[in-house]
């Protein structure tokens, strides 16, 4: 990551503290919080986008939280195509490299069924959220 501790030639204590907090949040896999802090410190857009992708992957693959994925994607300006590509590529990687436990069935409150990760992702991508312009 780019060192953003210098603002107008001055290193502030708050900037140093926030930088350290971002690294801590990333280490603890608190990616949504890391995104918020990176935005506050004016990190480069590419680094913020990377953190946003980590957060979306976490919401989808670890938590299977469709509401959070849709809301964050909308807030961060991800198009439906961008989100679909991110989820499909990540699913392929996850299936190749992950333990089988994470791929197994998990209860989905939206459908009321037990779905494998692949089924959950496919269902998520089929459902169009009418309230989200760039995800519909």
Residue pairs with C-beta under 8 A, 6 or more apart in sequence:
1 22
1 43
1 47
2 43
2 44
2 47
3 19
4 15
4 19
4 41
4 42
4 43
5 11
5 12
5 15
5 16
5 19
6 15
7 15
15 41
18 37
18 40
18 41
19 41
21 37
22 34
22 37
22 38
22 41
25 31
25 33
25 34
25 37
26 34
26 51
29 58
31 51
31 52
31 54
31 55
31 58
32 55
32 72
34 51
34 54
34 55
35 48
35 51
35 52
35 55
35 76
38 47
38 48
38 51
39 48
52 72
52 76
52 78
53 86
55 72
56 69
56 72
56 73
56 78
56 83
56 86
56 87
57 86
57 87
57 90
59 65
59 68
59 69
59 72
60 66
60 69
60 87
60 90
60 121
60 124
61 90
61 91
61 94
61 102
61 117
62 102
64 106
64 108
64 117
64 120
66 110
66 124
66 127
69 83
69 124
70 129
70 132
70 135
73 83
73 132
73 135
74 132
74 134
74 135
77 134
78 86
78 134
78 135
79 134
79 135
80 134
80 135
80 136
83 135
84 125
87 121
87 124
87 125
88 121
88 125
91 117
91 118
91 121
94 102
94 103
94 117
95 103
95 117
95 118
102 117
103 116
103 117
103 118
104 116
104 117
105 114
105 115
105 116
106 114
106 115
106 117
106 120
107 113
107 114
108 114
108 115
108 120
108 123
110 123
110 127
111 123
115 123
128 135
128 136
129 135
129 136
130 136
